[in-house]
C-alpha cells in the first residue's frame, strides 16, 4: 500500500441547500420556556435556542450555516484547491 491519501471533495455549493432540512430542532432543549428574546441573526423575537443556547430562528440559523459553507467553499477554491 502506498502512502498517498485521497483528497477530500470540496464542500457542496449553497445551491443545494433546501430550507428546513439542515437542522433538527425537535428536542425540547431548543425551546426557551422563559419567553421570547431577539434572534441573534434577524432581531425578531423567538423562543427557539440554537445549540449554543443563543436565541435564533431555525431558518435564520440554517441560512447562516449555508452562508458559512459557501464561504468555506469559495476559500477552498481560491487557495488553488479544485
Chimera marker file (.cmm) of the C-alpha trace (Angstrom):
<marker_set name="trace">
<marker id="1" x="0.000" y="0.000" z="0.000" r="1" g="1" b="0" radius="0.5"/>
<marker id="2" x="1.298" y="3.446" z="-0.863" r="1" g="1" b="0" radius="0.5"/>
<marker id="3" x="1.492" y="6.434" z="1.454" r="1" g="1" b="0" radius="0.5"/>
<marker id="4" x="-0.820" y="8.510" z="-0.740" r="1" g="1" b="0" radius="0.5"/>
<marker id="5" x="-4.042" y="9.823" z="0.692" r="1" g="1" b="0" radius="0.5"/>
<marker id="6" x="-7.205" y="10.557" z="-1.212" r="1" g="1" b="0" radius="0.5"/>
<marker id="7" x="-8.145" y="14.209" z="-1.492" r="1" g="1" b="0" radius="0.5"/>
<marker id="8" x="-11.412" y="15.200" z="0.157" r="1" g="1" b="0" radius="0.5"/>
<marker id="9" x="-14.173" y="16.518" z="-2.027" r="1" g="1" b="0" radius="0.5"/>
<marker id="10" x="-14.839" y="20.270" z="-1.769" r="1" g="1" b="0" radius="0.5"/>
<marker id="11" x="-17.895" y="21.419" z="0.199" r="1" g="1" b="0" radius="0.5"/>
<marker id="12" x="-21.164" y="21.336" z="-1.707" r="1" g="1" b="0" radius="0.5"/>
<marker id="13" x="-22.307" y="24.687" z="-3.121" r="1" g="1" b="0" radius="0.5"/>
<marker id="14" x="-25.052" y="26.709" z="-1.475" r="1" g="1" b="0" radius="0.5"/>
<marker id="15" x="-27.420" y="25.983" z="-4.394" r="1" g="1" b="0" radius="0.5"/>
<marker id="16" x="-28.107" y="22.507" z="-2.964" r="1" g="1" b="0" radius="0.5"/>
<marker id="17" x="-29.357" y="23.920" z="0.350" r="1" g="1" b="0" radius="0.5"/>
<marker id="18" x="-33.076" y="23.490" z="0.995" r="1" g="1" b="0" radius="0.5"/>
<marker id="19" x="-34.581" y="25.425" z="3.939" r="1" g="1" b="0" radius="0.5"/>
<marker id="20" x="-35.866" y="23.275" z="6.763" r="1" g="1" b="0" radius="0.5"/>
<marker id="21" x="-33.693" y="20.232" z="6.096" r="1" g="1" b="0" radius="0.5"/>
<marker id="22" x="-30.368" y="21.171" z="7.616" r="1" g="1" b="0" radius="0.5"/>
<marker id="23" x="-31.010" y="21.207" z="11.368" r="1" g="1" b="0" radius="0.5"/>
<marker id="24" x="-33.169" y="19.016" z="13.613" r="1" g="1" b="0" radius="0.5"/>
<marker id="25" x="-34.613" y="21.036" z="16.484" r="1" g="1" b="0" radius="0.5"/>
<marker id="26" x="-37.240" y="18.559" z="17.692" r="1" g="1" b="0" radius="0.5"/>
<marker id="27" x="-35.613" y="18.286" z="21.123" r="1" g="1" b="0" radius="0.5"/>
<marker id="28" x="-37.125" y="20.359" z="23.929" r="1" g="1" b="0" radius="0.5"/>
<marker id="29" x="-33.620" y="21.699" z="24.649" r="1" g="1" b="0" radius="0.5"/>
<marker id="30" x="-34.158" y="24.091" z="21.730" r="1" g="1" b="0" radius="0.5"/>
<marker id="31" x="-37.052" y="25.832" z="23.485" r="1" g="1" b="0" radius="0.5"/>
<marker id="32" x="-36.740" y="28.683" z="25.990" r="1" g="1" b="0" radius="0.5"/>
<marker id="33" x="-39.602" y="28.489" z="28.468" r="1" g="1" b="0" radius="0.5"/>
<marker id="34" x="-38.776" y="31.928" z="29.928" r="1" g="1" b="0" radius="0.5"/>
<marker id="35" x="-40.209" y="33.769" z="26.936" r="1" g="1" b="0" radius="0.5"/>
<marker id="36" x="-39.165" y="35.221" z="23.593" r="1" g="1" b="0" radius="0.5"/>
<marker id="37" x="-35.959" y="37.167" z="23.088" r="1" g="1" b="0" radius="0.5"/>
<marker id="38" x="-34.443" y="38.729" z="19.929" r="1" g="1" b="0" radius="0.5"/>
<marker id="39" x="-32.970" y="36.340" z="17.347" r="1" g="1" b="0" radius="0.5"/>
<marker id="40" x="-29.198" y="36.663" z="17.097" r="1" g="1" b="0" radius="0.5"/>
<marker id="41" x="-29.448" y="36.913" z="13.294" r="1" g="1" b="0" radius="0.5"/>
<marker id="42" x="-32.580" y="38.898" z="12.414" r="1" g="1" b="0" radius="0.5"/>
<marker id="43" x="-33.556" y="40.578" z="15.701" r="1" g="1" b="0" radius="0.5"/>
<marker id="44" x="-37.185" y="39.421" z="15.720" r="1" g="1" b="0" radius="0.5"/>
<marker id="45" x="-38.433" y="37.685" z="18.896" r="1" g="1" b="0" radius="0.5"/>
<marker id="46" x="-38.159" y="33.903" z="19.206" r="1" g="1" b="0" radius="0.5"/>
<marker id="47" x="-38.242" y="31.261" z="21.904" r="1" g="1" b="0" radius="0.5"/>
<marker id="48" x="-36.027" y="28.892" z="19.912" r="1" g="1" b="0" radius="0.5"/>
<marker id="49" x="-32.443" y="28.283" z="21.020" r="1" g="1" b="0" radius="0.5"/>
<marker id="50" x="-29.502" y="27.119" z="18.928" r="1" g="1" b="0" radius="0.5"/>
<marker id="51" x="-27.043" y="24.562" z="20.276" r="1" g="1" b="0" radius="0.5"/>
<marker id="52" x="-25.033" y="27.365" z="21.898" r="1" g="1" b="0" radius="0.5"/>
<marker id="53" x="-28.177" y="28.363" z="23.863" r="1" g="1" b="0" radius="0.5"/>
<marker id="54" x="-28.496" y="31.634" z="21.888" r="1" g="1" b="0" radius="0.5"/>
<marker id="55" x="-31.923" y="32.727" z="20.684" r="1" g="1" b="0" radius="0.5"/>
<marker id="56" x="-32.246" y="32.040" z="16.954" r="1" g="1" b="0" radius="0.5"/>
<marker id="57" x="-34.925" y="31.098" z="14.473" r="1" g="1" b="0" radius="0.5"/>
<marker id="58" x="-34.273" y="27.723" z="12.841" r="1" g="1" b="0" radius="0.5"/>
<marker id="59" x="-34.437" y="29.258" z="9.356" r="1" g="1" b="0" radius="0.5"/>
<marker id="60" x="-32.020" y="32.040" z="10.353" r="1" g="1" b="0" radius="0.5"/>
<marker id="61" x="-29.540" y="29.519" z="11.791" r="1" g="1" b="0" radius="0.5"/>
<marker id="62" x="-29.791" y="27.336" z="8.678" r="1" g="1" b="0" radius="0.5"/>
<marker id="63" x="-29.205" y="30.340" z="6.425" r="1" g="1" b="0" radius="0.5"/>
<marker id="64" x="-26.144" y="31.329" z="8.451" r="1" g="1" b="0" radius="0.5"/>
<marker id="65" x="-24.741" y="27.782" z="8.203" r="1" g="1" b="0" radius="0.5"/>
<marker id="66" x="-25.368" y="27.700" z="4.447" r="1" g="1" b="0" radius="0.5"/>
<marker id="67" x="-23.572" y="31.034" z="4.071" r="1" g="1" b="0" radius="0.5"/>
<marker id="68" x="-20.616" y="29.751" z="6.101" r="1" g="1" b="0" radius="0.5"/>
<marker id="69" x="-20.440" y="26.635" z="3.922" r="1" g="1" b="0" radius="0.5"/>
<marker id="70" x="-20.480" y="28.764" z="0.766" r="1" g="1" b="0" radius="0.5"/>
<marker id="71" x="-17.706" y="30.990" z="2.126" r="1" g="1" b="0" radius="0.5"/>
<marker id="72" x="-15.651" y="27.904" z="3.030" r="1" g="1" b="0" radius="0.5"/>
<marker id="73" x="-16.133" y="26.521" z="-0.496" r="1" g="1" b="0" radius="0.5"/>
<marker id="74" x="-15.065" y="29.849" z="-2.001" r="1" g="1" b="0" radius="0.5"/>
<marker id="75" x="-11.955" y="29.962" z="0.218" r="1" g="1" b="0" radius="0.5"/>
<marker id="76" x="-11.174" y="26.365" z="-0.744" r="1" g="1" b="0" radius="0.5"/>
<marker id="77" x="-11.331" y="27.211" z="-4.447" r="1" g="1" b="0" radius="0.5"/>
<marker id="78" x="-9.390" y="30.489" z="-4.062" r="1" g="1" b="0" radius="0.5"/>
<marker id="79" x="-6.498" y="28.681" z="-2.409" r="1" g="1" b="0" radius="0.5"/>
<marker id="80" x="-5.901" y="26.648" z="-5.553" r="1" g="1" b="0" radius="0.5"/>
<marker id="81" x="-7.825" y="23.578" z="-4.460" r="1" g="1" b="0" radius="0.5"/>
<marker id="82" x="-10.130" y="22.243" z="-7.157" r="1" g="1" b="0" radius="0.5"/>
<link id1="1" id2="2" r="1" g="1" b="0" radius="0.2"/>
<link id1="2" id2="3" r="1" g="1" b="0" radius="0.2"/>
<link id1="3" id2="4" r="1" g="1" b="0" radius="0.2"/>
<link id1="4" id2="5" r="1" g="1" b="0" radius="0.2"/>
<link id1="5" id2="6" r="1" g="1" b="0" radius="0.2"/>
<link id1="6" id2="7" r="1" g="1" b="0" radius="0.2"/>
<link id1="7" id2="8" r="1" g="1" b="0" radius="0.2"/>
<link id1="8" id2="9" r="1" g="1" b="0" radius="0.2"/>
<link id1="9" id2="10" r="1" g="1" b="0" radius="0.2"/>
<link id1="10" id2="11" r="1" g="1" b="0" radius="0.2"/>
<link id1="11" id2="12" r="1" g="1" b="0" radius="0.2"/>
<link id1="12" id2="13" r="1" g="1" b="0" radius="0.2"/>
<link id1="13" id2="14" r="1" g="1" b="0" radius="0.2"/>
<link id1="14" id2="15" r="1" g="1" b="0" radius="0.2"/>
<link id1="15" id2="16" r="1" g="1" b="0" radius="0.2"/>
<link id1="16" id2="17" r="1" g="1" b="0" radius="0.2"/>
<link id1="17" id2="18" r="1" g="1" b="0" radius="0.2"/>
<link id1="18" id2="19" r="1" g="1" b="0" radius="0.2"/>
<link id1="19" id2="20" r="1" g="1" b="0" radius="0.2"/>
<link id1="20" id2="21" r="1" g="1" b="0" radius="0.2"/>
<link id1="21" id2="22" r="1" g="1" b="0" radius="0.2"/>
<link id1="22" id2="23" r="1" g="1" b="0" radius="0.2"/>
<link id1="23" id2="24" r="1" g="1" b="0" radius="0.2"/>
<link id1="24" id2="25" r="1" g="1" b="0" radius="0.2"/>
<link id1="25" id2="26" r="1" g="1" b="0" radius="0.2"/>
<link id1="26" id2="27" r="1" g="1" b="0" radius="0.2"/>
<link id1="27" id2="28" r="1" g="1" b="0" radius="0.2"/>
<link id1="28" id2="29" r="1" g="1" b="0" radius="0.2"/>
<link id1="29" id2="30" r="1" g="1" b="0" radius="0.2"/>
<link id1="30" id2="31" r="1" g="1" b="0" radius="0.2"/>
<link id1="31" id2="32" r="1" g="1" b="0" radius="0.2"/>
<link id1="32" id2="33" r="1" g="1" b="0" radius="0.2"/>
<link id1="33" id2="34" r="1" g="1" b="0" radius="0.2"/>
<link id1="34" id2="35" r="1" g="1" b="0" radius="0.2"/>
<link id1="35" id2="36" r="1" g="1" b="0" radius="0.2"/>
<link id1="36" id2="37" r="1" g="1" b="0" radius="0.2"/>
<link id1="37" id2="38" r="1" g="1" b="0" radius="0.2"/>
<link id1="38" id2="39" r="1" g="1" b="0" radius="0.2"/>
<link id1="39" id2="40" r="1" g="1" b="0" radius="0.2"/>
<link id1="40" id2="41" r="1" g="1" b="0" radius="0.2"/>
<link id1="41" id2="42" r="1" g="1" b="0" radius="0.2"/>
<link id1="42" id2="43" r="1" g="1" b="0" radius="0.2"/>
<link id1="43" id2="44" r="1" g="1" b="0" radius="0.2"/>
<link id1="44" id2="45" r="1" g="1" b="0" radius="0.2"/>
<link id1="45" id2="46" r="1" g="1" b="0" radius="0.2"/>
<link id1="46" id2="47" r="1" g="1" b="0" radius="0.2"/>
<link id1="47" id2="48" r="1" g="1" b="0" radius="0.2"/>
<link id1="48" id2="49" r="1" g="1" b="0" radius="0.2"/>
<link id1="49" id2="50" r="1" g="1" b="0" radius="0.2"/>
<link id1="50" id2="51" r="1" g="1" b="0" radius="0.2"/>
<link id1="51" id2="52" r="1" g="1" b="0" radius="0.2"/>
<link id1="52" id2="53" r="1" g="1" b="0" radius="0.2"/>
<link id1="53" id2="54" r="1" g="1" b="0" radius="0.2"/>
<link id1="54" id2="55" r="1" g="1" b="0" radius="0.2"/>
<link id1="55" id2="56" r="1" g="1" b="0" radius="0.2"/>
<link id1="56" id2="57" r="1" g="1" b="0" radius="0.2"/>
<link id1="57" id2="58" r="1" g="1" b="0" radius="0.2"/>
<link id1="58" id2="59" r="1" g="1" b="0" radius="0.2"/>
<link id1="59" id2="60" r="1" g="1" b="0" radius="0.2"/>
<link id1="60" id2="61" r="1" g="1" b="0" radius="0.2"/>
<link id1="61" id2="62" r="1" g="1" b="0" radius="0.2"/>
<link id1="62" id2="63" r="1" g="1" b="0" radius="0.2"/>
<link id1="63" id2="64" r="1" g="1" b="0" radius="0.2"/>
<link id1="64" id2="65" r="1" g="1" b="0" radius="0.2"/>
<link id1="65" id2="66" r="1" g="1" b="0" radius="0.2"/>
<link id1="66" id2="67" r="1" g="1" b="0" radius="0.2"/>
<link id1="67" id2="68" r="1" g="1" b="0" radius="0.2"/>
<link id1="68" id2="69" r="1" g="1" b="0" radius="0.2"/>
<link id1="69" id2="70" r="1" g="1" b="0" radius="0.2"/>
<link id1="70" id2="71" r="1" g="1" b="0" radius="0.2"/>
<link id1="71" id2="72" r="1" g="1" b="0" radius="0.2"/>
<link id1="72" id2="73" r="1" g="1" b="0" radius="0.2"/>
<link id1="73" id2="74" r="1" g="1" b="0" radius="0.2"/>
<link id1="74" id2="75" r="1" g="1" b="0" radius="0.2"/>
<link id1="75" id2="76" r="1" g="1" b="0" radius="0.2"/>
<link id1="76" id2="77" r="1" g="1" b="0" radius="0.2"/>
<link id1="77" id2="78" r="1" g="1" b="0" radius="0.2"/>
<link id1="78" id2="79" r="1" g="1" b="0" radius="0.2"/>
<link id1="79" id2="80" r="1" g="1" b="0" radius="0.2"/>
<link id1="80" id2="81" r="1" g="1" b="0" radius="0.2"/>
<link id1="81" id2="82" r="1" g="1" b="0" radius="0.2"/>
</marker_set>
